[in-house]
Amino acid sequence: MKKTILSVAAIAMTMAASAEGYQVNTLSAKQNGMGHTGTALKLNAESMIFNPAGMGFMDKTIDFSGSVTGIFATAKATTPDGKVYETDNPASTPMSANLGFSIYDNLKAGVSFYTPYGSNIDWTDNWAGAMLNQSVKLATYTIQPTISWRITPKLSVGAGLMMTWGTVNLNKGLVSPSSLDALMQSMGMPAAFGTTVPASVNLKGTTSIALGANLGVMYDIDNRWTVGVSYRSKMSMKVKAGTASLSYVNDIAKTLLESKLGVIDKANFKAEMPCVSILNFGGSFKPMPNLTLAADVQVSFWKEYKQLDIEFLSEQLRPFDQNLVKNYRNSLTYHIGAEWGVTNRFDLRAGLMIDTAPMRTDNYNPETPGMTKIEPSVGLSFRPVKNFSIDFSMLYVAGLGRDNASCTYKNLLTGADDTFVADYKVTAFNPSIGVTYNF
């Protein structure tokens, strides 16, 4: 029984199951309006995120940009009996701040702060899939010092050191209300829980700092065509001393379940979750001086994520360490965008992202509902004074749905395998605002 309990608790830590689910592609108010393109665009300080080589073309002494995005997302799950469950998500606010400066005409340096990964979802405590997930909040933060060298007038290279840390806070049900009601009836007691989850677990942890590299190359074919390649290395996010905490909905549940579940209350664990490597290819084209077209292809190497290992720190619980096989597939994200300089003070942008997911339908956990997503965007910039820009964008996320998605878990009271099946839909509105100042 103890091993079954800890296995279920360990499954709850599978946050990294969905590439598009927690990988943030909203790190610039300007570029969000262009489908988050940037691998082959000269974005001054913002190039530190998209392609560090692009900063080598910066013609400013100092360039600063900052952005914040509000993500207002809704996920829906429809179970085979026709019931529809909807998330009650708080807003997420990924952000970035970038400062670049010139050392020489062909040598630039800078530092960037951004939130490359995050998830904030709340299915509520008593929905039908609570045994898999009730809520989760994941946040990661990166500081990246960067240097960029324009080797020739047409060729630039860049490199940044990513220093990343994060937090995770996850809640899930441990005992389904139907199974506890059945146990109570077998003991001659009346059913008491209905749809109320009697016991839940909270898993909370902070990762240590992980190091990685953000590398890039950019080349001007001529005065209209530019190509670029960038690569972010894999980082391992390690929780060295996370804590599992139990909660019971009432005294009846505590009396019936504490002897079975108490073993994991306040237990410490360590775990390692990957931020996988990412390869970007991009091209940009200027058919006329005030019009820029761009396209990127992003490869996220989720195939690197083979399994999730969780080890409990108590010697008593060491026999219950978990090695959960994942074997996800690599995923692709396609970006296209356009920017039109209407006047010297006003720019318009439009773009589109197509984002695919790596998880399999038969191993699908709703903590980050993954599916192919179509994401159109629009944006604008206004310069009220010279060298200062105010940037706006709106990106809409339309998930194409994932039907008949299932996930199997152990029923703690019967020991049998239960399977939760649902059809999922996801939509989101992502407005962004930012500022840029340079001289």
C-alpha positions as CSV (number, residue, x, y, z in Angstrom):
1,M,0.0,0.0,0.0
2,K,2.8,2.4,0.9
3,K,4.4,1.9,-2.5
4,T,1.2,2.5,-4.3
5,I,0.6,5.7,-2.4
6,L,4.1,7.0,-3.2
7,S,3.9,6.0,-6.8
8,V,0.8,8.1,-7.2
9,A,2.5,11.0,-5.5
10,A,5.4,10.7,-7.8
11,I,3.3,10.7,-10.9
12,A,2.0,14.1,-9.8
13,M,5.4,15.6,-10.4
14,T,5.3,15.0,-14.1
15,M,5.1,18.7,-15.0
16,A,7.6,18.4,-17.8
17,A,5.3,16.2,-19.9
18,S,4.1,18.9,-22.3
19,A,6.5,21.0,-24.4
20,E,4.0,23.5,-25.6
21,G,2.2,23.3,-22.3
22,Y,4.8,25.0,-20.2
23,Q,7.4,26.3,-22.7
24,V,6.8,30.1,-22.9
25,N,6.7,31.7,-26.4
26,T,5.6,35.1,-25.2
27,L,8.8,36.9,-24.3
28,S,8.5,40.1,-26.3
29,A,5.6,42.5,-26.9
30,K,7.0,43.4,-30.3
31,Q,7.7,39.8,-31.5
32,N,4.5,38.4,-30.1
33,G,2.8,40.5,-32.8
34,M,5.0,38.8,-35.4
35,G,4.3,35.2,-34.3
36,H,7.2,35.3,-31.9
37,T,9.7,35.2,-34.8
38,G,13.3,36.4,-34.2
39,T,15.9,33.9,-35.2
40,A,16.9,35.9,-38.3
41,L,15.8,39.4,-37.1
42,K,18.1,42.1,-35.8
43,L,16.3,42.9,-32.5
44,N,19.0,44.8,-30.7
45,A,19.0,43.7,-27.0
46,E,16.0,41.4,-27.5
47,S,18.1,39.2,-29.8
48,M,19.7,37.8,-26.6
49,I,16.6,35.7,-26.2
50,F,15.8,34.8,-29.9
51,N,19.4,34.6,-31.4
52,P,22.3,36.1,-29.5
53,A,24.1,36.7,-32.8
54,G,21.6,39.4,-33.8
55,M,22.8,41.8,-31.1
56,G,26.1,42.0,-33.1
57,F,24.3,44.1,-35.7
58,M,23.0,46.6,-33.1
59,D,23.8,50.2,-34.1
60,K,23.0,51.8,-30.8
61,T,25.2,52.7,-27.8
62,I,22.7,51.3,-25.4
63,D,19.4,49.5,-26.0
64,F,16.8,48.5,-23.4
65,S,13.5,46.7,-23.8
66,G,11.0,45.2,-21.3
67,S,7.8,43.3,-21.8
68,V,5.1,41.6,-19.8
69,T,2.3,39.3,-21.1
70,G,-0.9,38.4,-19.4
71,I,-2.0,34.8,-20.2
72,F,-5.7,34.2,-19.7
73,A,-6.2,30.6,-20.5
74,T,-9.1,28.2,-20.2
75,A,-9.0,24.4,-20.6
76,K,-12.1,22.2,-20.8
77,A,-12.4,18.4,-20.3
78,T,-15.4,16.5,-21.5
79,T,-15.8,13.0,-19.9
80,P,-17.5,10.0,-21.7
81,D,-20.7,10.7,-19.7
82,G,-21.0,14.1,-21.3
83,K,-20.0,16.2,-18.3
84,V,-17.9,19.2,-19.0
85,Y,-15.2,20.5,-16.6
86,E,-13.6,23.9,-17.0
87,T,-10.4,25.4,-15.3
88,D,-10.5,28.4,-13.1
89,N,-7.0,29.6,-13.9
90,P,-5.3,32.7,-12.4
91,A,-3.5,34.9,-14.9
92,S,0.1,34.1,-15.7
93,T,2.5,37.0,-16.4
94,P,5.7,35.9,-18.3
95,M,8.1,38.8,-18.7
96,S,11.5,39.8,-20.0
97,A,14.0,42.7,-19.6
98,N,17.0,43.1,-21.9
99,L,19.9,45.6,-21.7
100,G,22.5,45.7,-24.5
101,F,25.4,48.0,-25.0
102,S,28.2,48.6,-27.5
103,I,31.8,47.8,-26.6
104,Y,33.1,48.4,-30.2
105,D,31.3,48.8,-33.4
106,N,31.4,45.1,-34.0
107,L,31.4,43.8,-30.4
108,K,28.3,44.0,-28.2
109,A,27.4,42.7,-24.7
110,G,24.4,42.7,-22.5
111,V,22.3,40.9,-19.9
112,S,18.7,39.5,-20.2
113,F,16.2,38.4,-17.6
114,Y,13.2,36.3,-18.8
115,T,10.8,33.5,-17.8
116,P,11.3,30.7,-20.3
117,Y,9.0,28.1,-18.7
118,G,5.9,28.3,-16.7
119,S,2.4,26.9,-16.1
120,N,-0.5,28.0,-14.0
121,I,-3.6,25.8,-14.1
122,D,-6.4,25.1,-11.7
123,W,-9.0,22.4,-12.4
124,T,-10.5,22.9,-8.9
125,D,-10.4,20.4,-6.1
126,N,-13.4,18.2,-6.9
127,W,-13.5,17.7,-10.7
128,A,-13.6,14.2,-12.1
129,G,-9.8,14.1,-13.0
130,A,-8.7,15.2,-9.5
131,M,-6.7,12.0,-9.0
132,L,-4.4,13.2,-11.8
133,N,-4.3,16.9,-11.1
134,Q,-6.1,19.6,-9.2
135,S,-3.8,22.5,-9.7
136,V,-0.2,23.3,-10.6
137,K,2.0,26.4,-10.6
138,L,5.4,26.2,-12.2
139,A,7.7,29.2,-12.7
140,T,11.3,29.4,-14.0
141,Y,13.6,32.4,-14.2
142,T,16.7,32.9,-16.3
143,I,19.5,35.5,-16.1
144,Q,21.6,35.5,-19.3
145,P,24.8,37.5,-19.8
146,T,25.6,37.6,-23.5
147,I,28.3,38.7,-25.9
148,S,27.9,39.1,-29.6
149,W,30.7,39.6,-32.2
150,R,30.1,40.7,-35.8
151,I,33.0,39.0,-37.4
152,T,32.4,40.6,-40.9
153,P,29.8,43.2,-42.0
154,K,27.6,40.3,-42.9
155,L,28.3,37.6,-40.3
156,S,27.8,37.6,-36.6
157,V,28.0,35.1,-33.8
158,G,26.8,35.3,-30.2
159,A,26.8,33.3,-27.0
160,G,24.9,33.6,-23.7
161,L,25.2,31.8,-20.4
162,M,21.8,30.8,-19.1
163,M,21.4,30.6,-15.3
164,T,18.0,29.2,-14.5
165,W,16.1,28.4,-11.4
166,G,12.4,27.8,-10.6
167,T,9.6,26.7,-8.2
168,V,6.8,24.1,-8.5
169,N,3.6,23.8,-6.4
170,L,1.2,21.0,-7.3
171,N,-2.0,19.6,-5.8
172,K,-3.7,16.4,-6.7
173,G,-6.3,14.1,-5.1
174,L,-5.0,10.9,-3.5
175,V,-8.3,9.0,-2.9
176,S,-11.3,9.2,-5.2
177,P,-14.7,9.9,-3.4
178,S,-16.4,6.9,-5.1
179,S,-13.8,4.5,-3.8
180,L,-14.0,5.8,-0.3
181,D,-17.8,5.7,-0.4
182,A,-17.7,2.1,-1.5
183,L,-15.3,1.2,1.3
184,M,-17.6,2.9,3.9
185,Q,-20.6,1.0,2.5
186,S,-18.7,-2.3,2.8
187,M,-18.1,-1.4,6.5
188,G,-21.9,-0.8,7.0
189,M,-21.5,3.0,7.0
190,P,-23.4,5.4,4.8
191,A,-21.7,7.0,1.8
192,A,-20.5,10.5,2.8
193,F,-18.4,12.0,0.0
194,G,-20.3,12.0,-3.3
195,T,-18.1,14.2,-5.6
196,T,-15.9,15.6,-2.8
197,V,-12.3,14.5,-2.9
198,P,-11.5,13.2,0.7
199,A,-7.7,13.6,0.7
200,S,-5.2,15.5,-1.4
201,V,-1.4,15.9,-1.6
202,N,0.6,19.1,-2.1
203,L,4.0,18.8,-3.7
204,K,6.2,21.8,-3.4
205,G,9.8,22.5,-4.2
206,T,12.5,25.0,-5.4
207,T,15.1,24.0,-7.9
208,S,18.8,24.7,-7.6
209,I,20.4,26.9,-10.3
210,A,20.9,25.1,-13.6
211,L,23.4,26.3,-16.2
212,G,23.1,26.2,-20.0
213,A,24.2,28.0,-23.2
214,N,22.2,30.0,-25.7
215,L,24.3,30.2,-29.0
216,G,23.6,31.7,-32.4
217,V,24.8,32.6,-35.8
218,M,23.3,35.2,-38.2
219,Y,24.3,36.0,-41.8
220,D,23.2,38.7,-44.3
221,I,22.9,37.0,-47.7
222,D,22.4,40.5,-49.2
223,N,20.6,43.7,-48.1
224,R,17.2,42.0,-48.2
225,W,17.8,38.4,-47.1
226,T,19.0,37.3,-43.7
227,V,19.3,33.8,-42.2
228,G,20.0,32.6,-38.6
229,V,20.4,29.6,-36.4
230,S,20.2,29.5,-32.6
231,Y,20.5,26.7,-30.1
232,R,19.6,26.5,-26.4
233,S,21.2,23.7,-24.5
234,K,19.4,21.2,-22.2
235,M,19.3,22.1,-18.6
236,S,18.4,19.8,-15.7
237,M,16.1,21.4,-13.1
238,K,16.8,19.7,-9.8
239,V,14.6,19.8,-6.7
240,K,16.9,18.8,-3.9
241,A,14.5,18.8,-1.0
242,G,10.8,19.1,-2.0
243,T,8.1,18.5,0.5
244,A,4.9,16.4,0.3
245,S,2.0,17.6,2.5
246,L,-1.4,15.9,3.0
247,S,-4.8,17.5,3.6
248,Y,-8.1,15.9,4.4
249,V,-11.5,17.4,3.6
250,N,-13.0,16.6,7.0
251,D,-12.4,14.5,10.2
252,I,-14.2,11.5,8.8
253,A,-11.8,11.3,5.9
254,K,-8.8,11.8,8.2
255,T,-10.0,9.0,10.6
256,L,-10.5,6.5,7.8
257,L,-7.3,7.3,5.7
258,E,-4.6,8.6,8.0
259,S,-3.2,5.2,8.8
260,K,-2.8,4.5,5.1
261,L,-1.7,7.9,3.9
262,G,0.3,9.3,6.8
263,V,3.5,7.9,5.6
264,I,4.0,10.6,3.0
265,D,2.9,13.6,5.1
266,K,5.9,16.0,5.4
267,A,8.1,13.5,3.5
268,N,11.0,15.1,1.5
269,F,11.9,14.1,-2.0
270,K,14.3,15.0,-4.7
271,A,13.6,15.0,-8.4
272,E,15.1,16.1,-11.7
273,M,13.1,17.6,-14.6
274,P,14.6,18.6,-17.9
275,C,14.4,21.8,-19.8
276,V,15.2,20.2,-23.1
277,S,17.4,21.5,-25.9
278,I,15.9,23.8,-28.5
279,L,17.1,24.4,-32.1
280,N,15.8,27.3,-34.1
281,F,16.1,28.0,-37.9
282,G,15.0,31.3,-39.3
283,G,15.0,33.5,-42.3
284,S,13.9,37.1,-43.0
285,F,13.2,39.1,-46.1
286,K,12.7,42.8,-46.8
287,P,10.8,43.2,-50.1
288,M,10.8,47.0,-49.5
289,P,12.5,49.2,-46.9
290,N,9.5,49.5,-44.6
291,L,8.3,45.8,-44.8
292,T,9.9,42.8,-43.1
293,L,8.8,39.2,-43.4
294,A,10.1,36.5,-41.2
295,A,9.7,32.7,-40.6
296,D,11.2,30.4,-38.0
297,V,11.1,26.7,-37.3
298,Q,11.7,25.6,-33.7
299,V,12.6,22.0,-32.8
300,S,12.1,21.1,-29.1
301,F,14.0,17.8,-28.4
302,W,11.6,16.2,-25.9
303,K,12.9,12.9,-27.0
304,E,15.7,13.6,-24.6
305,Y,13.1,13.2,-21.8
306,K,13.2,9.4,-21.2
307,Q,12.0,9.2,-17.6
308,L,11.4,11.1,-14.4
309,D,13.3,9.9,-11.3
310,I,12.0,10.7,-7.8
311,E,13.9,9.7,-4.7
312,F,12.6,10.1,-1.2
313,L,15.1,11.4,1.3
314,S,13.9,9.3,4.3
315,E,15.7,6.0,4.7
316,Q,12.3,4.5,5.6
317,L,10.9,5.5,2.2
318,R,14.0,4.7,0.0
319,P,12.4,1.4,-1.2
320,F,9.7,3.4,-2.8
321,D,11.9,5.6,-5.1
322,Q,10.3,6.0,-8.5
323,N,11.6,5.7,-12.0
324,L,8.8,6.8,-14.3
325,V,9.3,6.1,-18.0
326,K,8.3,9.0,-20.3
327,N,9.7,8.5,-23.9
328,Y,8.2,11.6,-25.4
329,R,8.5,12.7,-29.0
330,N,10.3,15.7,-30.4
331,S,7.9,18.6,-31.2
332,L,7.9,21.4,-33.8
333,T,6.7,25.0,-33.6
334,Y,6.3,27.0,-36.8
335,H,6.4,30.8,-36.8
336,I,5.7,33.4,-39.5
337,G,5.4,37.1,-39.1
338,A,5.4,40.5,-40.8
339,E,6.2,44.1,-39.8
340,W,5.1,47.2,-41.7
341,G,6.6,50.6,-40.9
342,V,3.5,52.7,-41.6
343,T,5.2,56.0,-40.6
344,N,8.4,57.0,-38.8
345,R,6.5,56.7,-35.5
346,F,4.1,53.8,-36.1
347,D,4.6,50.1,-36.9
348,L,2.0,47.4,-37.5
349,R,2.6,43.6,-37.1
350,A,0.9,40.3,-37.7
351,G,1.9,36.7,-37.3
352,L,1.0,33.1,-36.7
353,M,2.4,30.2,-34.7
354,I,1.5,26.5,-35.1
355,D,2.6,24.6,-31.9
356,T,2.6,20.8,-31.7
357,A,2.8,18.6,-28.6
358,P,5.1,15.6,-27.8
359,M,3.0,13.5,-25.4
360,R,1.1,10.4,-26.3
361,T,-2.7,10.1,-26.2
362,D,-2.5,7.0,-23.9
363,N,-0.2,8.7,-21.3
364,Y,-2.0,12.0,-21.0
365,N,-2.0,14.0,-17.8
366,P,-4.2,17.2,-17.6
367,E,-1.7,19.3,-15.6
368,T,-0.7,20.9,-18.9
369,P,-3.2,19.9,-21.6
370,G,-1.1,19.4,-24.7
371,M,-2.4,19.5,-28.3
372,T,-1.6,21.2,-31.6
373,K,-2.4,24.9,-31.2
374,I,-3.0,27.6,-33.8
375,E,-1.9,31.0,-32.5
376,P,-2.6,34.1,-34.6
377,S,-1.3,37.5,-33.4
378,V,-1.3,41.2,-34.2
379,G,0.7,44.1,-32.8
380,L,1.8,47.7,-33.1
381,S,4.4,50.1,-31.8
382,F,4.2,53.8,-31.3
383,R,7.1,56.2,-30.8
384,P,5.8,59.4,-29.0
385,V,9.4,60.7,-28.8
386,K,12.6,59.9,-30.6
387,N,14.3,56.6,-29.4
388,F,11.3,55.6,-27.2
389,S,8.8,53.0,-28.3
390,I,5.6,51.7,-26.7
391,D,4.7,48.2,-27.9
392,F,1.4,46.3,-27.8
393,S,0.3,42.9,-29.1
394,M,-2.4,40.3,-28.8
395,L,-1.9,36.6,-29.4
396,Y,-4.9,34.2,-29.4
397,V,-4.4,30.5,-28.7
398,A,-6.8,28.0,-30.3
399,G,-6.2,24.4,-29.4
400,L,-7.3,21.9,-32.0
401,G,-8.4,19.5,-29.2
402,R,-7.2,16.1,-28.0
403,D,-9.9,13.5,-28.1
404,N,-10.1,10.2,-26.1
405,A,-7.0,11.1,-24.1
406,S,-6.4,8.7,-21.2
407,C,-4.1,8.3,-18.2
408,T,-4.0,5.2,-15.9
409,Y,-3.3,5.4,-12.2
410,K,-3.5,3.2,-9.2
411,N,-6.6,3.2,-7.0
412,L,-5.2,3.5,-3.5
413,L,-8.0,1.7,-1.8
414,T,-8.5,-1.2,-4.2
415,G,-5.0,-1.5,-5.7
416,A,-6.6,-1.8,-9.1
417,D,-5.7,0.3,-12.2
418,D,-8.2,3.1,-12.9
419,T,-8.2,5.0,-16.2
420,F,-9.4,8.6,-16.6
421,V,-10.5,9.4,-20.2
422,A,-11.6,12.8,-21.5
423,D,-11.7,15.0,-24.6
424,Y,-9.7,18.3,-24.1
425,K,-9.9,21.8,-25.5
426,V,-7.7,24.8,-24.7
427,T,-8.1,28.5,-25.6
428,A,-6.2,31.6,-24.4
429,F,-5.9,35.3,-24.8
430,N,-2.3,36.7,-24.4
431,P,-2.1,40.5,-24.4
432,S,1.4,42.0,-24.2
433,I,2.8,45.5,-23.4
434,G,6.4,46.6,-23.6
435,V,8.7,49.6,-23.9
436,T,12.0,50.1,-25.8
437,Y,14.5,52.9,-25.3
438,N,17.9,53.3,-27.0
439,F,20.4,55.9,-27.9
